Amino acid sequence: MEFLGSFLPIVIYILLIMLIIVGIVLGIKIIITIDKVEKAVDVVNDKINKVSPVFDTLGTISHKMSDIISVVINSIENLMMRLFMKNKDREMESEEDE
């Protein structure tokens, strides 16, 4: 029993030292990995910032084209309504005359 009382603390200390060393190594590897990921994110952000004006321009063009198309469609609709309303008005006048 005396042997276990002196041997077990030594084993526990050795295991704790190994656990601390493994923790330090993992911490260093995690820091290196986070730095690599941060650099990759910076590169992606730079590329996105370079392409962003193109998409902004396309969005602006799209909005202007939709505005132009809606104006054209509204004018065609108004023209059609006028033509059909004139025909209906003429039909109503001819019915009233009879």
C-alpha positions in Angstrom: 0.0 0.0 0.0 2.9 2.3 0.7 4.1 1.7 -2.8 0.8 2.9 -4.3 0.7 5.9 -2.1 4.0 7.1 -3.5 3.6 5.8 -7.1 0.1 7.1 -7.9 0.8 10.8 -7.4 3.9 10.5 -9.7 1.7 8.9 -12.4 -1.0 11.5 -11.9 1.6 14.4 -12.2 3.0 12.8 -15.3 -0.4 12.5 -16.9 -1.3 16.1 -16.0 2.0 17.4 -17.5 1.2 15.4 -20.7 -2.4 16.9 -20.7 -1.0 20.4 -20.3 1.5 19.8 -23.2 -1.2 18.5 -25.5 -3.5 21.4 -24.6 -0.7 23.9 -25.4 0.0 22.2 -28.7 -3.7 22.2 -29.7 -4.0 25.8 -28.7 -1.0 26.8 -30.9 -2.5 24.8 -33.8 -5.9 26.4 -33.3 -4.3 29.9 -33.4 -2.4 29.1 -36.6 -5.6 27.7 -38.2 -7.6 30.8 -37.2 -4.9 33.1 -38.7 -5.1 31.1 -42.0 -8.9 31.4 -42.0 -8.7 35.1 -41.2 -6.4 35.6 -44.2 -8.8 33.7 -46.5 -11.7 35.7 -45.3 -9.8 38.9 -46.0 -9.0 37.8 -49.5 -12.7 36.9 -50.1 -13.8 40.3 -48.8 -11.4 42.1 -51.1 -12.7 40.2 -54.1 -16.3 40.9 -53.1 -15.5 44.6 -52.7 -14.0 44.6 -56.2 -17.1 42.9 -57.7 -19.7 44.8 -55.7 -19.8 47.9 -57.9 -20.6 45.7 -60.9 -23.7 44.3 -59.1 -24.7 47.8 -57.9 -24.6 49.0 -61.5 -26.6 46.0 -62.7 -29.1 46.7 -60.0 -29.5 50.3 -61.0 -29.8 49.4 -64.7 -32.4 46.8 -63.7 -34.5 49.3 -61.7 -34.4 51.8 -64.5 -35.3 49.3 -67.2 -38.3 48.1 -65.0 -39.4 51.7 -64.7 -39.2 52.3 -68.4 -41.0 49.0 -69.1 -43.8 49.9 -66.7 -44.2 53.3 -68.3 -44.4 51.7 -71.8 -46.9 49.1 -70.6 -49.0 51.8 -68.8 -49.1 53.9 -72.0 -50.1 50.9 -74.1 -52.8 50.1 -71.5 -54.1 53.6 -71.6 -54.2 53.6 -75.4 -56.1 50.3 -75.5 -58.5 51.6 -72.9 -59.2 54.7 -74.9 -59.8 52.7 -78.1 -62.2 50.3 -76.4 -63.9 53.0 -74.5 -64.5 55.0 -77.6 -66.0 52.0 -79.3 -68.3 51.4 -76.3 -69.2 55.1 -76.2 -70.1 55.0 -79.9 -72.1 51.8 -79.5 -74.0 53.4 -76.6 -74.7 56.5 -78.6 -76.0 54.5 -81.6 -78.2 52.5 -79.2 -79.6 55.6 -77.7 -80.3 57.1 -81.1 -82.3 54.1 -82.2 
